[in-house]
Amino acid sequence: MFATVVGGVFMTAVHFLSKAIPESEYGQFGAFLSVAMFIPATPLQMVLAQQTARAAALHREHELSGLIRAAWLGTFVIWLVAAGVVLLLQSSIMRQWNISNPAAIWLTLPVLLFTVWLPMFSGVLQGQQNFLSLGWSGIANGVGRVAIAAFAVLVLHYSASGMVLGILAGLAFALVIAIWPTRSLWLSSPQAFEWRSLVRQVIPLTLGFGAYQFMLTADTMLVRGCFSGAESAYYVSAGTLARASMWLVGPLAAVMFPKIVHAKAKAEKSDLMGVVLLGTVILAAGGATGLWVLGPWIVPFMFKPNYVQAASVLLPWYAWAVVPLAVANVLLSNLLARSMFKVVPALCVLVVVYVFALTRFHDTPVMVIQTLGACNLMLLAVCAFYTWGVKQSKA
């Protein structure tokens, strides 16, 4: 938790650079950042964490080596194809998002690749319960991000592209620290693994955690396309502060997940979820209350004075909108760690409902946040129902 909070503080500190660039450029940065956040990093990390914890419990490390290599190569090939498509559509993307300098797009492409690879190896560390290396990787990500971005913006006078360069540098530092401690696994002689059994585990994990990540990130991309550069910048500032509270509660579910997977693989009982749930509720509600009360003083500390009025209005709504999302993440992690996958179809339906709602109810930024909050409450209700209200058949 300490490492995640420290890394999160440094990642959030990047947004102080909004004071040195125009509002439209900061809005562009927020859009690029949301694209990177939209990559299914959480599903990738949780799949590798689950498979690593399971392999450690059942002594199937050589099968895990084959899985890591296949995932590494497969994601690179998919990224290569996607990068080609983006470059072909570059002019259209620049017009849609009002981008004047394509450099930020070019820098975002390797950011997307590293954003895929980092959760893979972070998942392996998480599954090994190697939280020391996982923590240092997170800290390196934050420190590298803010240091390089500050140099690019303040010294080289880059704007959105300089901040994206900082993201790329932070991811590169973090990736090196995550890959090195896992080398004993992916360098060992690989063995064939049972694809059918793996797919039955991977697909629901990907869809389940993908739904959570979609709820966390989709609104920012919509705002960039629906509102002016200044309005999207104000929205990004409020969302940045509100989601920063997730740095407090995220480590609780991250530690819980591999422990429950390990206990399930060995047919052991675990009551860890109740403790994690209580801690998450207290921390998430406390963080939202703090942002609600202190928001008018926090916003001018991080952003330009003209952000204060709009961001202060948006911040209380946003701070409380992410609380049910944080609590739902604990219940969802517990369900998926135990391979209780009945919740997944309901989550997929909820994502469709959320997309429909966002495309209909976005007259003002506050309405977008209200839509987000309502759907997050629905997500929490669905996860609670499948946790306590439905008998699960274990996969």
C-alpha positions in Angstrom: 0.0 0.0 0.0 2.8 2.4 0.8 4.5 1.8 -2.5 1.3 2.2 -4.4 0.4 5.4 -2.7 3.9 6.9 -3.3 3.8 5.9 -6.9 0.3 7.3 -7.2 1.4 10.6 -5.7 4.2 11.0 -8.3 1.8 10.0 -11.1 -0.7 12.6 -9.9 2.1 15.1 -9.6 2.4 15.1 -13.4 -0.9 17.0 -13.5 0.8 20.0 -11.8 2.3 20.6 -15.2 -1.1 21.7 -16.4 -0.1 25.1 -15.0 2.6 25.4 -17.7 0.5 24.4 -20.8 -2.7 25.7 -22.4 -6.0 24.2 -21.3 -6.6 22.7 -24.7 -3.2 20.9 -24.6 -4.0 19.5 -21.1 -7.4 18.3 -22.4 -5.5 16.5 -25.2 -3.2 14.9 -22.6 -6.2 13.7 -20.6 -7.6 12.1 -23.7 -4.3 10.3 -24.5 -4.0 9.2 -20.9 -7.6 7.8 -21.0 -6.7 5.8 -24.1 -3.8 4.2 -22.3 -6.0 3.6 -19.3 -8.6 2.0 -21.6 -6.1 -0.8 -22.4 -7.3 -3.9 -20.5 -4.4 -3.7 -18.1 -6.4 -4.9 -15.1 -7.7 -8.0 -16.9 -4.2 -8.8 -18.1 -2.7 -8.4 -14.7 -5.3 -10.4 -13.0 -5.1 -13.3 -15.5 -1.4 -13.5 -15.1 -1.7 -13.2 -11.3 -4.3 -16.0 -11.2 -2.3 -18.3 -13.4 1.0 -17.6 -11.5 -0.6 -18.2 -8.1 -2.2 -21.3 -9.4 1.0 -22.6 -11.0 2.9 -22.0 -7.8 0.3 -23.9 -5.7 0.2 -26.8 -8.2 4.0 -26.7 -9.1 3.3 -26.1 -12.8 5.9 -23.4 -13.4 7.1 -24.7 -16.8 3.5 -24.5 -18.2 3.4 -20.9 -16.9 6.7 -20.2 -18.8 5.0 -21.2 -22.0 2.0 -19.0 -21.2 4.1 -15.9 -20.5 6.1 -16.3 -23.7 2.9 -16.8 -25.8 1.3 -13.8 -24.2 4.4 -11.7 -24.7 4.7 -12.5 -28.4 0.9 -12.4 -29.0 0.5 -8.9 -27.5 3.3 -7.6 -29.6 1.8 -8.9 -32.9 -1.6 -7.4 -32.0 0.0 -4.1 -31.1 2.0 -4.0 -34.4 -1.3 -4.4 -36.3 -3.1 -1.8 -34.2 -0.2 0.7 -34.6 -0.4 0.4 -38.3 -4.1 1.1 -38.3 -3.6 4.2 -36.0 -1.0 5.6 -38.4 -3.3 5.1 -41.4 -6.1 6.9 -39.6 -3.8 9.6 -38.0 -5.4 12.5 -39.9 -8.9 11.5 -38.9 -7.9 11.1 -35.3 -6.3 14.5 -35.3 -9.4 16.1 -36.7 -11.8 14.3 -34.2 -9.7 15.3 -31.1 -8.6 18.7 -32.4 -4.9 17.7 -32.3 -2.4 20.0 -34.0 0.9 18.1 -33.3 1.0 14.4 -34.3 4.0 13.8 -32.0 1.7 12.9 -29.1 0.1 10.2 -31.2 3.5 8.8 -32.1 4.6 8.7 -28.5 1.3 7.2 -27.4 1.8 4.1 -29.6 4.8 2.7 -27.6 3.0 3.8 -24.4 0.2 1.5 -25.4 2.6 -1.4 -25.9 4.3 -0.9 -22.5 0.8 -0.4 -21.0 0.1 -4.0 -22.1 3.4 -5.5 -21.1 3.7 -3.9 -17.6 0.5 -5.5 -16.2 1.5 -8.8 -17.6 4.7 -8.9 -15.6 3.1 -7.1 -12.6 0.6 -9.9 -12.6 3.3 -12.5 -12.4 4.9 -10.6 -9.5 1.4 -10.3 -7.9 0.8 -14.0 -8.3 4.2 -14.8 -6.8 3.2 -12.4 -3.9 6.5 -10.5 -4.6 5.0 -7.2 -3.5 8.5 -5.7 -2.9 9.4 -5.8 -6.6 5.8 -4.9 -7.5 6.0 -1.9 -5.3 9.4 -0.6 -6.6 8.0 -1.0 -10.1 5.1 1.3 -9.2 7.3 3.8 -7.6 9.7 3.9 -10.6 6.7 4.4 -12.9 5.6 7.5 -10.9 9.0 9.0 -10.4 10.1 8.4 -14.0 6.9 9.8 -15.3 7.0 13.1 -13.4 10.7 13.7 -13.8 10.8 13.2 -17.6 7.5 15.1 -18.1 8.7 18.0 -16.1 12.0 18.2 -18.1 10.1 18.0 -21.4 7.5 20.6 -20.5 9.5 23.1 -18.4 12.9 22.9 -20.2 12.1 21.7 -23.8 8.7 23.6 -23.8 6.7 20.7 -25.1 3.1 20.5 -24.1 0.8 17.4 -24.4 3.6 15.5 -26.2 6.0 16.2 -23.3 3.6 14.8 -20.7 3.0 11.7 -22.9 6.8 11.3 -23.1 6.9 11.3 -19.3 4.3 8.5 -19.3 6.5 6.5 -21.7 9.6 6.9 -19.6 7.9 5.9 -16.4 6.4 2.8 -18.0 9.9 1.9 -19.4 11.5 2.1 -16.0 8.7 0.2 -14.3 8.8 -2.5 -17.0 12.5 -3.2 -16.5 12.0 -3.6 -12.7 9.0 -5.9 -13.2 10.6 -8.1 -15.9 13.9 -8.8 -14.2 12.7 -10.5 -11.0 10.4 -12.8 -13.1 13.2 -14.1 -15.4 13.4 -17.4 -13.6 9.9 -18.2 -14.9 9.9 -17.0 -18.5 13.5 -18.2 -19.1 12.8 -21.7 -17.9 12.1 -24.4 -20.5 8.4 -24.1 -21.4 5.9 -26.9 -21.5 2.6 -27.1 -23.3 -0.4 -26.0 -21.3 -4.0 -27.0 -21.6 -5.5 -24.4 -23.8 -9.1 -25.3 -23.3 -8.8 -25.1 -19.5 -6.9 -21.9 -19.8 -9.5 -20.3 -22.1 -12.3 -21.2 -19.7 -10.5 -19.2 -17.0 -9.1 -16.4 -19.1 -12.2 -15.3 -20.9 -14.4 -14.6 -17.9 -11.5 -13.0 -16.0 -10.8 -10.7 -19.0 -14.5 -9.8 -19.4 -15.1 -9.3 -15.7 -12.1 -7.1 -14.9 -12.5 -5.5 -18.4 -15.9 -4.3 -17.4 -14.5 -2.8 -14.2 -11.8 -1.0 -16.1 -14.3 0.3 -18.7 -16.4 1.8 -16.0 -13.2 3.5 -14.7 -12.0 5.1 -17.9 -14.7 5.4 -20.6 -16.2 8.8 -19.5 -13.0 10.8 -20.1 -12.8 9.8 -23.8 -16.4 10.7 -24.3 -15.9 14.2 -22.7 -13.0 15.0 -25.0 -15.3 14.5 -28.0 -18.4 16.2 -26.6 -17.1 19.4 -24.9 -14.6 22.2 -25.6 -10.9 21.9 -24.8 -11.3 24.0 -21.6 -14.3 22.0 -20.4 -12.6 18.7 -21.0 -9.5 20.0 -19.2 -11.6 20.9 -16.1 -13.3 17.5 -16.3 -9.9 15.7 -16.5 -8.6 17.7 -13.4 -11.6 16.6 -11.3 -11.3 13.0 -12.5 -7.6 12.9 -11.8 -8.1 13.9 -8.2 -11.1 11.6 -7.7 -9.4 8.6 -9.1 -6.3 9.3 -7.0 -8.3 8.0 -4.1 -8.2 4.6 -5.8 -4.4 4.5 -5.1 -5.4 4.0 -1.4 -7.8 1.2 -1.8 -6.5 -0.6 -4.9 -3.6 -2.4 -3.1 -6.1 -4.1 -0.7 -7.8 -6.0 -3.5 -4.5 -6.6 -5.3 -3.0 -8.4 -2.2 -6.3 -10.3 -1.6 -6.6 -11.7 -5.1 -3.6 -14.1 -5.3 -4.1 -15.2 -1.7 -7.6 -16.3 -2.5 -6.5 -18.0 -5.7 -3.8 -19.8 -3.8 -6.2 -20.9 -1.1 -8.8 -22.1 -3.6 -6.2 -24.1 -5.5 -5.2 -25.9 -2.3 -8.9 -26.2 -1.1 -8.2 -24.0 1.9 -10.7 -21.6 3.5 -10.1 -17.8 3.5 -12.1 -15.0 5.2 -9.8 -12.3 3.9 -12.5 -10.7 1.8 -14.5 -9.3 4.7 -11.5 -7.5 6.2 -10.5 -6.1 2.8 -14.1 -5.0 2.1 -14.3 -3.1 5.4 -11.0 -1.4 4.9 -12.0 -0.4 1.4 -15.3 1.2 2.5 -13.5 3.2 5.2 -10.7 4.4 3.0 -12.8 5.2 -0.1 -15.5 7.1 1.9 -12.8 8.9 3.8 -11.1 9.9 0.6 -14.3 11.1 -1.0 -15.2 13.2 2.1 -11.7 14.7 2.1 -12.0 15.8 -1.6 -15.5 17.1 -1.0 -14.4 19.3 1.9 -10.9 20.3 0.8 -11.6 20.4 -3.0 -11.7 24.2 -3.2 -8.2 24.4 -1.7 -6.7 21.3 -3.5 -7.7 22.4 -7.0 -5.8 25.7 -7.1 -2.8 24.0 -5.5 -2.5 21.6 -8.5 -4.1 23.6 -11.4 -4.4 27.1 -12.8 -6.7 29.5 -11.0 -9.3 29.4 -13.9 -9.7 25.6 -13.1 -11.0 26.3 -9.6 -14.7 27.2 -10.2 -15.5 24.4 -12.7 -13.4 21.7 -11.1 -14.6 22.5 -7.6 -18.2 21.9 -8.8 -17.3 18.7 -10.5 -15.0 17.3 -7.8 -17.6 16.4 -5.1 -19.8 14.5 -7.7 -16.7 12.7 -9.1 -15.3 11.8 -5.7 -18.4 10.0 -4.6 -19.1 8.5 -8.0 -15.9 6.3 -7.7 -16.6 5.1 -4.2 -19.1 2.3 -5.3 -16.6 1.4 -8.0 -13.8 0.9 -5.5 -16.1 -1.3 -3.2 -17.4 -3.3 -6.2 -13.8 -4.0 -7.2 -13.3 -5.9 -3.9 -16.4 -8.0 -4.4 -15.5 -8.7 -8.1 -12.0 -9.7 -7.2 -13.2 -12.1 -4.7 -15.8 -13.7 -7.1 -13.3 -14.0 -9.9 -10.5 -15.3 -7.7 -12.8 -18.1 -6.6 -13.7 -18.8 -10.3 -17.3 -17.8 -9.6 -18.1 -16.5 -13.1 -21.9 -16.2 -13.1 -21.5 -12.5 -12.5 -19.7 -12.0 -15.9 -22.7 -11.9 -18.2 -24.5 -9.4 -16.0 -21.4 -7.2 -16.1 -21.3 -7.3 -19.9 -24.9 -6.2 -20.0 -24.1 -3.4 -17.6 -21.3 -2.2 -19.9 -23.8 -2.0 -22.7 -26.2 0.0 -20.5 -23.4 2.3 -19.5 -22.4 3.0 -23.1 -26.0 3.7 -24.0 -26.4 6.0 -21.0 -23.2 7.9 -21.8 -24.3 8.5 -25.4 -27.7 9.9 -24.3 -27.0 11.7 -21.0 -24.1 14.1 -21.6 -25.6 17.5 -21.9 -23.2 18.8 -19.1 -20.1 17.5 -17.5 -22.0 17.1 -14.2 -24.6 14.9 -16.0 -21.8 12.7 -17.3 -20.5 12.2 -13.8 -24.0 11.5 -12.5 -24.4 8.8 -15.2 -21.1 7.4 -14.1 -22.1 7.3 -10.5 -25.5 5.7 -11.2 -23.9 2.9 -13.3 -21.2 2.4 -10.6 -24.0 1.9 -8.1 -25.5 -0.7 -10.4 -22.1 -2.4 -10.7 -21.9 -2.6 -6.9 -25.4 -4.0 -6.6 -24.7 -6.6 -9.2 -21.4 -7.7 -7.5 -23.2 -7.8 -4.1 -26.1 -9.8 -5.5 -23.7 -12.5 -6.9 -21.6 -12.5 -3.8 -24.4 -13.0 -1.2 -27.6 -13.6 -3.1 -26.8 -16.3 -5.7 -25.4 -19.8 -5.1 -22.3 -20.1 -7.3 -21.2 -23.2 -9.2 -17.4 -23.2 -9.1 -15.6 -23.5 -12.5 
